[in-house]
Amino acid sequence: MKKRKMMVLILAFALLGGFAAAGRYLWASQRLRIQDCLIQTAEKMYMPGVFYYHNRLISPSPAEKILQIAIDSQPILHYMRTNRETPKYIEDEETIAMILKEQANEEHAVDENGNLIPNDTEQVEIAPNEAAVNENLNAENLQDFDYLLSHFYVVDSTTTIDAAQLNYQDLMSRSMKLSPDTEGPKILIYHTHSQEAFADSAPGDPGTSIVGIGSYLTELLNAKGIAAIHDEGVYDVIDGRLDRSMAYDYAKDNITAILAENPSIEVVIDLHRDGVSEDTHLVTDVGGKPTARIMFFNGLSRTTTNGDIEYLYNPYIQDNLSFSFQMQLACEQKYPGWARRIYLRAYRYNLHLMPKDLLIEAGAQTNTVEEMRNAMELLADTLYSVLTG
């Protein structure tokens, strides 16, 4: 209370000694304050998380900088501004929970009973012919952003990307080769959604679910001389019921601990299977064997509406994009038409844990276990090619 009375007295003296300057400041301040109030009220009501980070992180606008110079030229006004009480904001937990729930459902969603919720962004491409494959591998074409985007990517409406991020030279310049100087496991495979199964999976048998497919991929990589380990942790079942709402958070904690215990690991793979309509069969013929198609999936930590999601920050987005693109290109060279286009979506999906981090959608619920195992043989071969150069 005493502090406020003192400020009132100081203001009175300021008005007597510098009324013109104070008037100009108050007029400018009031106009800016009205503008700020409208914007901040909307942010605070509808996106509290954005409101908090906007006020904490965004640098001053040119108008604000000019106003600050004017204030600094008047010592009394500067004192009043710098000594006023500042409101304290906290991150809105409901906003974060909403974002994390959206992330948990990512490319497909299931209800509490495990039944598929139809995905209206499902992508099914026709396998390209030889001429189309040769065109896709043409380096000149790949250096054109529009061509690269339309032939190699599907961008979900929740996010955006530009030519600075999808730059062919940059994507290819980042080395994905494993270091030969360290001993121990090089690849970690895990499953945020461990309950994903296939057309002929045996109920209650993890060996015929996505976990069993991950075990087979681990075996194949070890057989090729790349040391891999498999985490069979369950992150999407709570109290005996399927619940994905916190699966990425639970997985993050455990995977972070595994990485700390195994500093030799350079590659992290979150292996999923996709969810499609029942009349869709993601399969192709490779060497006479029916093989489930795969899709690489990237999160950009950015929404179309609100921009970068600061509390889902990922310092490795460019490395992630480079890794998935080099894998996609290798797939196209070795097994044309096998890999679906790379899918880009808004959130993070724990891809911030390692520069060489992949989220792979292998097949879907309509594929058979045999088709999935055949796909793992191609995936192991492609990983070996990219990671050994």
C-alpha angles and dihedrals in degrees: 000000000000089000091054092049090051090051090052091053091047090051091052091054090046091054091050095048102036109016096148094051092044091049092053090048095048092048093050092041093051093050093049091043091056091050092047092046093056093048096043094046091055091047093046093050100044107021110022091169091055090046092056096047093042090057094043104040114024115096120237119278120241090259091053091049091052090048091050091054090052091050093048090054089061108059095198093052090046090053092050093049097046095044100046118112112269119215113237119226128199128199112268108243094201091056092051091046090053092050092047091049090053089050092048091057093044117150096001136008139214130196125240090277094054096253117145118254106213115256114221092193094058111144123209116172129189111246107256123242123239094268091053091049092052090049091051092053094050106118092212091057092046092057090063109089096210092049093046092049096047097044102039107027145054112201114204116226089244093072147029138216134189141202092269090066098035097052114146095211092051094044091053098039095066110092116231095183117129118243112255091201100076131071125216136049117343102186132047119196122192142153125233086188104042096168096068111124140177141237094276101026114140111239111250094012110114089189089073095044130077087280091061090048089053090052090053092050089050091053092049094051093048089050089055091053099258108122109230134173129200126219111205095185118146113228103160102060120081122180090348095306132104108258121161097174094104100019095114092049093048091047092048093056094050096041090050089055092049091051091051090053092046109041090170091072112110102165129054121190124189102197118203138159120230128241117232139161114286093250092057119093115186098204138126135178116253117176091340093306123115104240131188113237120238136212131202114221128203131190116209100192087230134106124207092232103043107020125224117015100225096190089055092051117166118188090188102058093117092047090048090051091048093050095049092045094050089048090049092050092048090050090052091050096046103030111018114208095010098104119062118222117286112266120222121198138169109256136063109250093195091290087134092077096084138006090235096052125143135188107198127191105203115190121313142253090285094061124092125239089248091055089050094050090049088053091053090057090057092042093052090050092050093047090051090051095050098039096048096039 
